[in-house]
Amino acid sequence: MNSDKLQITTPSDREIAMTRVFNAPRRLVFDAFTKPELVKRWLSGLPGWSMPVCEIDLRVGGKYRYVWRQDSDGTEMGMGGVYREIVKPERIVATEKFDQAWYSGEAVGTVMLKEQDGKTTLTQTMLYESKETRDAVLKSPMESGVAASYDRLADLLGGTK
Amino acid sequence: MELTGYGDPDSGRLDATFAALADPTRRAILARLASGEASVNELAEPFAMSQPAISKHLKVLERAGLITRGLDAQRRPRKLEAKPLAEANEWLEQYRQFWEASFGRLDALLLEMADEESKSSQAKMLHLKTHAKKRRRAKPNRK
């Protein structure tokens, strides 16, 4: 199932993009991204985590808030933001900030849904305040220019974990 | 929506690693060192850069624990330290795994949603048909 594979790319200096194909029409994918009872079903986090808070006020200027909890020790982490643009069923733009962000400032997330032959291609893009922030989040090791070198590095590092 | 990166006791070091990796020259230096240790001069060669400029980058990499100095006192070769990079890789891998797991659950949910939708539209069709039949039956049959 190659088309289902998650692709992570860096379309510009300040962005990280993820692309994934879903075998469903985009109105369903849109619902799954915007209805709290549905979001909770799939964005529940890593194994051992639950999502006790999932609030969505789906309108421009409306807020959303997600909180995850590690069931074993009660550790919580939360994030939220404000919707900037909502075009049902193809586009959602919202700010995003974690309660304890390890990078500075707010990011802007864009979800784009394109439908073809009953399948939906999701492109989720995160735009950070600066190149430095984006790099700090995760870009550097994925830099395309040295991707090959990093593959070699990965081979080299494979045995050291 | 990055779930990872929290509660990591080594997050300061991870920050240093990512900051060090944010520069293309430093990444190229690491890529070069991946194929074996090299002296400062050897490292400076492929870059249009002065030796002091290269040394500055090497200091950043050294501080991040990404490289160390080899034993040869004269050449003072730099070599790659695998662990911090492995940690950074692991972080990225966690990011990917988080989204792959989430999207896997989304696949299952979408299937369920599509199923329910087709069931409810079938029920609607059935309802309409029954309704139409009733209406037909209600009409007096003229010939």
Interface residues (C-beta under 8 A of the other chain):
Chain A: D4 L6 I8 M18 R20 F22 N23 A24 P25 L28 V29 D31 A32 L38 R41 W42 L43 S44 G45 L46 P47 W49 Y66 W68 T75 M77 M79 E96 F98 Q100 W102 G109 E132 D135 A136 V137 L138 K139 S140 P141 M142 E143 G145 V146 S149 Y150 R152 L153 A154 L156 L157 T160 K161
Chain B: M1 E2 L3 T4 G5 Y6 G7 S11 D15 F18 A19 L21 A22 P24 R27 A28 L30 A31 A34 S35 L80 A82 K83 L85 A86 A88 N89 E90 W91 L92 Y95 R96 F98 W99 E100 A101 S102 F103 R105 L106 D107 A108 L109 L110 L111 M113 A114 E117
